[in-house]
Amino acid sequence: MTRAPRPPRVVIDTNLVLSALVFAQGRLTPLRHAWQGQRCQPLLSKATAAELIRVLAYPKFKLTADEQQELLADYLPWCTTVRIPNPPPKTPLCRDPYDLPFLQLAVAGKAEYLVSGDQDLLSLAGRFVCPIISADQFIEVIKP
């Protein structure tokens, strides 16, 4: 009997997670279904979790504390937490310091993909330990 392949370990940037959570019927719905269907294994670090929590509280989303908790409950249980070592792993230079935690998480967590819509991160594609791809590309990779 052959075992099903292990779902890919993936770092998903905050904006994509947020879009998949907040816009339940949006174009990133397949991404949400992928982690909930265990077709990918999202990785999380203390820094990336803190950023998600911070961004969910932005006034522009008009989310109550209960709604924020509900959205987190649709993501966090599917995630694998990775401890970033001290000193953190070496990563390519990136223009945006807020992107560094995602690069470090991808290295420390041995991610197979870093999924992003951020041009600063996407510009590093081909110069990083794992593929840095768009959400649309990743959705194609994990189609059932």
N, CA and C of each residue as an Amber inpcrd file, in Angstrom:
protein
   432
   0.8380000  -1.1750000   0.0000000   0.0000000   0.0000000   0.0000000
   0.8910000   1.2490000   0.0000000   0.6110000   2.1850000  -0.8880000
   1.4160000   3.3970000  -0.9320000   0.7800000   4.4630000  -0.0590000
   1.6370000   5.1810000   0.6390000   1.1480000   6.2700000   1.4880000
   0.9270000   7.4990000   0.6360000  -0.0880000   8.2500000   0.9930000
  -0.3420000   9.5040000   0.2900000   0.8430000  10.4380000   0.5310000
   1.2150000  11.1940000  -0.4810000   2.3350000  12.1160000  -0.2710000
   1.9910000  13.1520000   0.7890000   3.0130000  13.5550000   1.5150000
   2.8520000  14.5720000   2.5530000   2.5340000  15.9030000   1.8790000
   1.5790000  16.6590000   2.4420000   1.2710000  17.9580000   1.8280000
   2.4770000  18.8910000   1.9150000   2.6570000  19.7550000   0.9290000
   3.8280000  20.6430000   0.9490000   3.7800000  21.6220000   2.1150000
   4.9550000  21.8300000   2.7030000   5.1180000  22.8390000   3.7550000
   5.2160000  24.1860000   3.0500000   4.4160000  25.1420000   3.5010000
   4.3240000  26.3950000   2.7660000   4.2300000  27.5920000   3.7090000
   4.9170000  28.6610000   3.3280000   4.7850000  29.9400000   4.0140000
   3.8790000  30.7990000   3.1350000   2.7960000  31.2920000   3.7120000
   1.8490000  32.1310000   2.9860000   1.8950000  33.5230000   3.6040000
   2.1480000  34.5320000   2.7870000   2.2780000  35.8710000   3.3780000
   0.9460000  36.3660000   3.9420000   1.0350000  37.3000000   4.8580000
  -0.1210000  37.7750000   5.6190000  -1.2530000  38.2800000   4.7240000
  -0.9170000  39.0310000   3.6870000  -1.9710000  39.5990000   2.8380000
  -2.7840000  38.5050000   2.1560000  -2.1460000  37.4250000   1.7670000
  -2.8710000  36.3280000   1.1220000  -3.7400000  35.5770000   2.1240000
  -3.1960000  35.3060000   3.3060000  -3.9920000  34.6470000   4.3520000
  -5.2020000  35.5130000   4.6740000  -4.9560000  36.8080000   4.8350000
  -6.0220000  37.7430000   5.1540000  -7.1120000  37.7320000   4.0810000
  -6.7180000  37.8040000   2.8180000  -7.6940000  37.7890000   1.7220000
  -8.4890000  36.4900000   1.7100000  -7.8030000  35.3820000   1.9230000
  -8.4880000  34.0840000   1.9210000  -9.4870000  33.9910000   3.0780000
  -9.1700000  34.6170000   4.2050000 -10.0500000  34.5670000   5.3740000
 -11.1960000  35.5730000   5.2860000 -10.8740000  36.8150000   4.9670000
 -11.8590000  37.8940000   5.0250000 -12.8450000  37.8310000   3.8570000
 -12.3430000  37.4720000   2.6770000 -13.2000000  37.4190000   1.4920000
 -13.5010000  35.9560000   1.1920000 -14.4590000  35.4140000   1.9440000
 -14.7440000  33.9780000   1.9200000 -15.0650000  33.4520000   0.5260000
 -15.6410000  34.2720000  -0.3200000 -15.9620000  33.8230000  -1.6810000
 -15.0800000  34.5210000  -2.7140000 -13.8960000  34.9330000  -2.3150000
 -12.9870000  35.6420000  -3.2190000 -12.1360000  34.6900000  -4.0420000
 -11.2180000  35.2680000  -4.7980000 -10.3950000  34.4460000  -5.6940000
  -9.4130000  33.5490000  -4.9350000  -9.1980000  33.8340000  -3.6380000
  -8.2680000  33.0110000  -2.8540000  -8.9860000  31.9420000  -2.0210000
 -10.2780000  31.7790000  -2.2320000 -11.0220000  30.7260000  -1.5450000
 -10.3530000  29.3550000  -1.7150000  -9.8400000  29.0200000  -2.9230000
  -9.1670000  27.7180000  -3.0610000  -7.9580000  27.5640000  -2.1390000
  -7.3020000  28.6670000  -1.8100000  -6.1640000  28.6090000  -0.8870000
  -6.6450000  28.1990000   0.5010000  -7.7290000  28.8080000   0.9530000
  -8.3160000  28.4680000   2.2590000  -8.7510000  27.0010000   2.2720000
  -9.3990000  26.5650000   1.2020000  -9.8320000  25.1670000   1.1160000
  -8.6350000  24.2160000   1.1120000  -7.5130000  24.6720000   0.5610000
  -6.3140000  23.8210000   0.5110000  -5.7710000  23.5510000   1.9100000
  -5.6720000  24.5970000   2.7500000  -5.1460000  24.3160000   4.0960000
  -6.1740000  23.5660000   4.9220000  -7.4620000  23.8850000   4.7430000
  -8.4790000  23.1740000   5.5220000  -8.6260000  21.7240000   5.0590000
  -8.3290000  21.4650000   3.7940000  -8.3900000  20.1020000   3.2660000
  -7.0680000  19.3730000   3.3990000  -6.1150000  19.9870000   4.0880000
  -4.7910000  19.4270000   4.3540000  -4.0470000  19.0780000   3.0700000
  -4.2400000  19.9090000   2.0300000  -3.4760000  19.7530000   0.7920000
  -2.2140000  20.6090000   0.8380000  -2.0750000  21.3850000   1.9120000
  -0.8240000  22.0950000   2.1770000  -0.7250000  22.2700000   3.6830000
   0.5000000  22.4650000   4.1360000   0.7510000  22.6200000   5.5660000
   1.3520000  24.0070000   5.7950000   0.5040000  24.9990000   6.1600000
   1.0340000  26.3490000   6.3790000   1.9650000  26.3850000   7.5880000
   3.0310000  27.1530000   7.4450000   3.9930000  27.3360000   8.5360000
   3.7760000  28.7210000   9.1410000   4.0550000  28.8050000  10.4280000
   3.8120000  30.0320000  11.1760000   4.9500000  30.2130000  12.1740000
   5.3590000  31.4480000  12.3600000   6.3240000  31.7590000  13.4230000
   5.6770000  32.7740000  14.3420000   6.3340000  33.0480000  15.4530000
   5.8040000  34.0420000  16.3880000   5.5900000  35.3770000  15.6670000
   6.5580000  35.7720000  14.8360000   6.4820000  37.0690000  14.1480000
   5.3670000  37.0910000  13.1020000   5.2040000  36.0090000  12.3310000
   4.1750000  36.0230000  11.2880000   2.7780000  35.9110000  11.9100000
   2.6510000  35.1930000  13.0060000   1.3650000  35.1140000  13.7050000
   1.0060000  36.4810000  14.2800000   1.9840000  37.1580000  14.8770000
   1.7350000  38.4780000  15.4610000   1.2980000  39.4680000  14.3840000
   1.9140000  39.3830000  13.2030000   1.5210000  40.2920000  12.1190000
   0.0880000  40.0190000  11.6710000  -0.2900000  38.7600000  11.5550000
  -1.6590000  38.4200000  11.1430000  -2.6710000  38.9700000  12.1600000
  -2.3840000  38.7790000  13.4320000  -3.2780000  39.2650000  14.4860000
  -3.3810000  40.7990000  14.4260000  -2.2430000  41.4490000  14.2150000
  -2.2100000  42.9200000  14.1380000  -3.0260000  43.4190000  12.9420000
  -2.8610000  42.7880000  11.7880000  -3.5260000  43.2420000  10.5690000
  -5.0370000  42.9910000  10.6280000  -5.4440000  41.8820000  11.2440000
  -6.8840000  41.6150000  11.3770000  -7.5970000  42.7090000  12.1690000
  -6.8540000  43.3990000  13.0220000  -7.4390000  44.4480000  13.8610000
  -7.5060000  45.8050000  13.1520000  -6.9880000  45.9070000  11.9250000
  -7.0350000  47.1900000  11.2150000  -8.4730000  47.6760000  11.1180000
  -8.7040000  48.9670000  11.3990000 -10.0590000  49.5240000  11.3510000
 -10.7480000  49.3410000   9.9930000  -9.9720000  49.3390000   8.9000000
 -10.6000000  49.2550000   7.5710000 -11.3680000  47.9490000   7.3560000
 -11.0300000  46.9080000   8.1230000 -11.7420000  45.6350000   7.9670000
 -13.0250000  45.5740000   8.7880000 -13.1520000  46.5070000   9.7460000
 -14.3620000  46.5910000  10.5710000 -14.7460000  45.2460000  11.2030000
 -13.7450000  44.5330000  11.6870000 -13.9870000  43.2270000  12.3140000
 -14.0540000  43.3840000  13.8310000 -15.0850000  42.8100000  14.4330000
 -15.1650000  42.8100000  15.8950000 -14.1040000  41.8500000  16.4270000
 -13.8350000  41.9210000  17.7080000 -12.8690000  41.0020000  18.3270000
 -13.3060000  39.5540000  18.1170000 -14.6090000  39.2900000  18.2340000
 -15.1140000  37.9250000  18.0140000 -14.8930000  37.4790000  16.5710000
 -15.1310000  38.3700000  15.6220000 -14.9150000  38.0250000  14.2070000
 -13.4350000  37.7630000  13.9360000 -12.5680000  38.5530000  14.5490000
 -11.1280000  38.3300000  14.3880000 -10.7480000  36.9430000  14.9160000
 -11.2750000  36.5940000  16.0900000 -10.9820000  35.2810000  16.6790000
 -11.5040000  34.1500000  15.7980000 -12.6860000  34.3620000  15.2210000
 -13.2770000  33.3510000  14.3470000 -12.4070000  33.1220000  13.1070000
 -11.9050000  34.2090000  12.5320000 -11.0420000  34.0760000  11.3560000
  -9.7270000  33.3820000  11.7250000  -9.1540000  33.7440000  12.8560000
  -7.9250000  33.0790000  13.3070000  -8.1720000  31.5860000  13.5110000
  -9.3680000  31.2390000  13.9990000  -9.7090000  29.8290000  14.2340000
  -9.8690000  29.0620000  12.9240000 -10.0350000  29.7770000  11.8140000
 -10.1030000  29.1370000  10.4990000  -8.7220000  28.9520000   9.8870000
  -7.6910000  29.4360000  10.5660000  -6.3390000  29.3240000  10.0200000
  -5.3520000  28.6650000  10.9860000  -5.2660000  29.2100000  12.1960000
  -4.2170000  28.7640000  13.1280000  -4.2060000  27.2560000  13.4020000
  -5.3710000  26.5950000  13.5530000  -5.3170000  25.1550000  13.8430000
  -4.6760000  24.3180000  12.7260000  -4.6420000  24.8560000  11.5260000
  -4.0790000  24.1120000  10.3900000  -2.5780000  24.3530000  10.2470000
  -2.0510000  25.2950000  11.0230000  -0.6540000  25.7090000  10.8790000
   0.2900000  24.8810000  11.7540000   1.5170000  24.7880000  11.2860000
   2.6010000  24.2040000  12.0690000   3.4950000  25.3510000  12.5110000
   3.7130000  25.4560000  13.8130000   4.5420000  26.5410000  14.3390000
   6.0100000  26.1530000  14.2600000   6.8120000  27.0930000  13.7790000
   8.2490000  26.8910000  13.6300000   8.9550000  27.9180000  14.4970000
   9.9000000  27.4440000  15.3060000  10.6950000  28.3690000  16.1270000
  11.8610000  28.8690000  15.2830000  11.9970000  30.1740000  15.2020000
  13.1000000  30.7650000  14.4550000  14.3190000  30.7830000  15.3770000
  15.4170000  30.1560000  14.9490000  16.5930000  30.1040000  15.8320000
  17.2180000  31.4910000  16.0120000  18.0400000  31.5900000  17.0470000
  18.7840000  32.8140000  17.2960000  20.2630000  32.4690000  17.2440000
  21.0430000  32.9850000  16.3200000  20.6550000  33.9550000  15.2990000
  19.7660000  33.3120000  14.2230000  18.9330000  34.1330000  13.5810000
  18.0430000  33.6040000  12.5450000  18.8270000  33.1560000  11.3120000
  18.2080000  32.3040000  10.4870000  18.9080000  31.8270000   9.2870000
  19.1910000  32.9770000   8.3210000  20.2600000  32.7990000   7.5440000
  20.6230000  33.8090000   6.5430000  19.6070000  33.7620000   5.4030000
  19.2610000  34.9490000   4.9200000  18.3230000  35.0640000   3.8030000
  18.8680000  36.1010000   2.8300000  18.3730000  36.1050000   1.5960000
  18.7950000  37.1660000   0.6680000  18.3480000  38.5300000   1.1900000
  19.0460000  39.5630000   0.7900000  18.6400000  40.9110000   1.1620000
  17.2900000  41.2110000   0.5300000  16.4260000  41.8580000   1.3170000
  15.0950000  42.1930000   0.8350000  14.8410000  43.6620000   1.1410000
  14.2210000  44.3630000   0.1830000  13.9810000  45.8080000   0.3530000
  13.0840000  46.1150000   1.5400000  12.1200000  45.2470000   1.8230000
  11.1300000  45.5200000   2.8690000  11.4590000  44.7040000   4.1170000
  11.8280000  45.3730000   5.2210000  12.1830000  44.6250000   6.4400000
  11.0180000  43.7920000   6.9840000   9.7730000  44.1600000   6.6500000
   8.6160000  43.3840000   7.1120000   8.5200000  42.0220000   6.4110000
   9.2450000  41.8460000   5.3300000   9.2330000  40.5620000   4.6190000
  10.2250000  39.5620000   5.2160000  11.1810000  40.0570000   5.9700000
  12.2300000  39.1970000   6.5310000  11.6860000  38.0100000   7.3370000
  10.6820000  38.1980000   8.2170000  10.1760000  37.0490000   8.9790000
   9.6570000  35.9090000   8.0830000   9.1210000  36.2430000   6.9100000
   8.5980000  35.2080000   6.0130000   9.7420000  34.4390000   5.3620000
  10.8110000  35.1580000   5.0110000  11.9960000  34.4950000   4.4550000
  12.6470000  33.5940000   5.5090000  12.7900000  34.1120000   6.7260000
  13.3920000  33.3230000   7.8050000  12.5450000  32.0950000   8.1170000
  11.2300000  32.2560000   8.1120000  10.3330000  31.1360000   8.3770000
  10.4660000  30.0760000   7.2950000  10.5650000  30.4990000   6.0490000
  10.6990000  29.5360000   4.9520000  11.9830000  28.7180000   5.1030000
  13.0750000  29.3710000   5.4940000  14.3490000  28.6570000   5.6770000
  14.2620000  27.7450000   6.9010000  13.8820000  28.3080000   8.0550000
  13.8510000  27.5390000   9.3070000  12.8370000  26.4010000   9.2420000
  11.7240000  26.6190000   8.5360000  10.6740000  25.6110000   8.4620000
  10.8210000  24.6380000   7.3080000  11.9170000  24.7900000   6.5410000
  12.1480000  23.9240000   5.3770000  10.9210000  23.8980000   4.4570000
  10.4250000  25.1050000   4.1640000   9.2480000  25.2450000   3.3060000
   9.5630000  24.7900000   1.8890000   8.5410000  24.2270000   1.2490000
   8.6890000  23.8610000  -0.1590000   8.2550000  24.9940000  -1.0690000
   7.4660000  25.9350000  -0.5070000   7.0350000  27.1160000  -1.2590000
   6.8830000  28.2910000  -0.3160000   7.1600000  29.4880000  -0.8350000
   6.7930000  30.7250000  -0.1690000   5.7940000  31.3710000  -1.1250000
   4.5760000  31.5490000  -0.6600000   3.4940000  32.0430000  -1.5070000
   3.2300000  33.4950000  -1.1320000   3.3100000  34.3700000  -2.1390000
   3.2150000  35.7920000  -1.8460000   2.6390000  36.5660000  -3.0220000
   2.0460000  37.6920000  -2.6960000   1.6320000  38.6380000  -3.7150000
   2.5120000  39.8740000  -3.6570000   3.5000000  39.8520000  -2.7860000
   4.3830000  40.9850000  -2.5220000   5.5040000  41.0190000  -3.5610000
   5.5870000  42.1220000  -4.3020000   6.6000000  42.2200000  -5.3610000
   8.0240000  42.1380000  -4.8140000   8.2460000  42.6620000  -3.5940000
   9.5850000  42.5770000  -3.0070000   9.9970000  41.1240000  -2.8060000
   9.0570000  40.2860000  -2.3660000   9.3650000  38.8630000  -2.1870000
   9.4350000  38.1470000  -3.5320000   8.4680000  38.4100000  -4.3920000
   8.4580000  37.7350000  -5.6960000   9.7230000  38.0520000  -6.5000000
  10.3080000  39.2250000  -6.2660000  11.5250000  39.6030000  -6.9930000
  12.7240000  38.7310000  -6.5960000  12.6010000  38.0290000  -5.4670000
  13.6910000  37.1530000  -5.0110000  13.5760000  35.7370000  -5.5930000
  12.5100000  35.4770000  -6.3430000  12.3070000  34.1410000  -6.9240000
  13.5520000  33.7460000  -7.7110000  13.9490000  32.4930000  -7.5440000
  15.1460000  32.0060000  -8.2330000  16.4230000  32.2410000  -7.4550000
  16.3710000  33.0680000  -6.4210000  17.5620000  33.3320000  -5.6060000
  17.3230000  32.9220000  -4.1640000  16.4010000  32.0000000  -3.9570000
  16.0170000  31.6120000  -2.6030000  15.9730000  30.0910000  -2.5210000
  16.0160000  29.5640000  -1.2920000  16.0930000  28.1100000  -1.0880000
  14.8590000  27.3580000  -1.5660000  13.7170000  28.0420000  -1.6590000
  12.5130000  27.3900000  -2.1590000  11.8480000  28.3160000  -3.1700000
  10.9750000  27.7850000  -4.0120000  10.2870000  28.6540000  -4.9700000
   9.4400000  29.7060000  -4.2580000   9.5010000  30.9340000  -4.7490000
   8.6300000  32.0130000  -4.2920000   7.6440000  32.2300000  -5.4300000
   6.3760000  31.9050000  -5.1620000   5.3850000  31.9190000  -6.2350000
   4.1310000  32.6860000  -5.8150000   3.3340000  33.0440000  -6.8010000
   2.0850000  33.7590000  -6.5300000   1.0280000  32.7810000  -6.0180000
  -0.0430000  33.3430000  -5.4690000  -1.1440000  32.5100000  -4.9850000
  -1.7490000  31.7080000  -6.1340000  -1.9220000  32.3450000  -7.2930000
  -2.4990000  31.6360000  -8.4410000  -1.6220000  30.4460000  -8.8430000
  -0.3180000  30.6380000  -8.8490000   0.5970000  29.5410000  -9.1890000
   0.4700000  28.4160000  -8.1590000   0.4080000  28.7790000  -6.8800000
   0.3240000  27.7590000  -5.8280000  -0.9930000  26.9940000  -5.9090000
  -2.0760000  27.7090000  -6.1890000  -3.3830000  27.0480000  -6.3140000
  -3.3270000  25.9980000  -7.4360000  -2.5990000  26.2940000  -8.5050000
  -2.4310000  25.3070000  -9.5830000  -1.6430000  24.0890000  -9.0830000
  -0.5960000  24.3280000  -8.2890000   0.2610000  23.2600000  -7.7670000
  -0.5490000  22.2810000  -6.9070000  -1.4680000  22.7900000  -6.0860000
  -2.1510000  21.9520000  -5.1040000  -3.5470000  21.5450000  -5.5100000
  -3.9060000  21.7840000  -6.7470000  -5.2600000  21.3750000  -7.1850000
  -5.4680000  19.9100000  -6.8990000  -6.6780000  19.5590000  -6.4150000
  -6.9290000  18.1430000  -6.1100000  -6.9900000  17.3070000  -7.3810000
